[in-house]
Amino acid sequence: MKDLDQDIGRRIAELRRARDWPLDQLADRSGVSRATLSRIERGDTSPTAVALGQLARAFGLSMADLFGFGAPTLDARIAREDQPVWQDPETGFCRRSVSPAASGFRGSIIEGELPAGQTISYAVPPLPDLEHHLVLLDGALVMTLGEERYALSPGDCLRFRLNAANAYHAPGPQNARYLLTVITP
């Protein structure tokens, strides 16, 4: 995953430079400290899921686009071993880009696995009105969307447009594993 951390760091640095933002400006816009941004851009540390959400919002991108690394096109078939995997160092959340964001496509598919007992919370969505279709594969998952809470069991699907604070919680005893399709407006 060290290579992916370096790819993420390069992607963030490229996005920042393309906007002519110094590190201080990105820190102000994202709420991520300048020191942390510097370490992320160098690939010295893996950003947390929360930090990635804050950075995606600062850049006006979906999380999938932030992970897309500017891929102009993708092969029609994406072998499992070619699907980028990233792990949140804070919660152990594992994110596999099953169908990564790419030019010409509005949707992406993510496989997520959140360890039992862990929660990931996002104060604001990265982009308004992102369409989500979440299918729980294993375990249990409690989704909070603004003031609403949804308890999901395997096979359940939750469809929503992301326009509020949100949180993913795996109450256990198993990890929560799901597929999430994200479609940009």
MOQUI-V100302 format. One record per residue. RES is the residue in three letters. SS is DSSP state (hx for helix, st for strand, lp for the rest). Layout:
BEGIN
res=RES ss=SS
res=RES ss=SS
END
This chain:
BEGIN
res=MET ss=lp
res=LYS ss=hx
res=ASP ss=hx
res=LEU ss=hx
res=ASP ss=hx
res=GLN ss=hx
res=ASP ss=hx
res=ILE ss=hx
res=GLY ss=hx
res=ARG ss=hx
res=ARG ss=hx
res=ILE ss=hx
res=ALA ss=hx
res=GLU ss=hx
res=LEU ss=hx
res=ARG ss=hx
res=ARG ss=hx
res=ALA ss=hx
res=ARG ss=lp
res=ASP ss=lp
res=TRP ss=lp
res=PRO ss=lp
res=LEU ss=hx
res=ASP ss=hx
res=GLN ss=hx
res=LEU ss=hx
res=ALA ss=hx
res=ASP ss=hx
res=ARG ss=hx
res=SER ss=hx
res=GLY ss=lp
res=VAL ss=lp
res=SER ss=lp
res=ARG ss=hx
res=ALA ss=hx
res=THR ss=hx
res=LEU ss=hx
res=SER ss=hx
res=ARG ss=hx
res=ILE ss=hx
res=GLU ss=hx
res=ARG ss=hx
res=GLY ss=lp
res=ASP ss=lp
res=THR ss=lp
res=SER ss=lp
res=PRO ss=lp
res=THR ss=lp
res=ALA ss=hx
res=VAL ss=hx
res=ALA ss=hx
res=LEU ss=hx
res=GLY ss=hx
res=GLN ss=hx
res=LEU ss=hx
res=ALA ss=hx
res=ARG ss=hx
res=ALA ss=hx
res=PHE ss=hx
res=GLY ss=lp
res=LEU ss=lp
res=SER ss=lp
res=MET ss=hx
res=ALA ss=hx
res=ASP ss=hx
res=LEU ss=hx
res=PHE ss=hx
res=GLY ss=lp
res=PHE ss=lp
res=GLY ss=lp
res=ALA ss=lp
res=PRO ss=lp
res=THR ss=lp
res=LEU ss=lp
res=ASP ss=lp
res=ALA ss=lp
res=ARG ss=lp
res=ILE ss=lp
res=ALA ss=lp
res=ARG ss=hx
res=GLU ss=hx
res=ASP ss=hx
res=GLN ss=lp
res=PRO ss=lp
res=VAL ss=st
res=TRP ss=st
res=GLN ss=st
res=ASP ss=lp
res=PRO ss=lp
res=GLU ss=lp
res=THR ss=lp
res=GLY ss=lp
res=PHE ss=lp
res=CYS ss=st
res=ARG ss=st
res=ARG ss=st
res=SER ss=st
res=VAL ss=st
res=SER ss=st
res=PRO ss=lp
res=ALA ss=lp
res=ALA ss=lp
res=SER ss=lp
res=GLY ss=lp
res=PHE ss=lp
res=ARG ss=lp
res=GLY ss=st
res=SER ss=st
res=ILE ss=st
res=ILE ss=st
res=GLU ss=st
res=GLY ss=st
res=GLU ss=st
res=LEU ss=st
res=PRO ss=lp
res=ALA ss=lp
res=GLY ss=lp
res=GLN ss=lp
res=THR ss=st
res=ILE ss=st
res=SER ss=st
res=TYR ss=st
res=ALA ss=lp
res=VAL ss=lp
res=PRO ss=lp
res=PRO ss=lp
res=LEU ss=lp
res=PRO ss=lp
res=ASP ss=lp
res=LEU ss=st
res=GLU ss=st
res=HIS ss=st
res=HIS ss=st
res=LEU ss=st
res=VAL ss=st
res=LEU ss=st
res=LEU ss=st
res=ASP ss=st
res=GLY ss=lp
res=ALA ss=st
res=LEU ss=st
res=VAL ss=st
res=MET ss=st
res=THR ss=st
res=LEU ss=st
res=GLY ss=lp
res=GLU ss=lp
res=GLU ss=st
res=ARG ss=st
res=TYR ss=st
res=ALA ss=st
res=LEU ss=st
res=SER ss=st
res=PRO ss=lp
res=GLY ss=lp
res=ASP ss=lp
res=CYS ss=st
res=LEU ss=st
res=ARG ss=st
res=PHE ss=st
res=ARG ss=st
res=LEU ss=st
res=ASN ss=lp
res=ALA ss=lp
res=ALA ss=lp
res=ASN ss=st
res=ALA ss=st
res=TYR ss=st
res=HIS ss=st
res=ALA ss=lp
res=PRO ss=lp
res=GLY ss=lp
res=PRO ss=lp
res=GLN ss=lp
res=ASN ss=lp
res=ALA ss=st
res=ARG ss=st
res=TYR ss=st
res=LEU ss=st
res=LEU ss=st
res=THR ss=st
res=VAL ss=st
res=ILE ss=st
res=THR ss=lp
res=PRO ss=lp
END
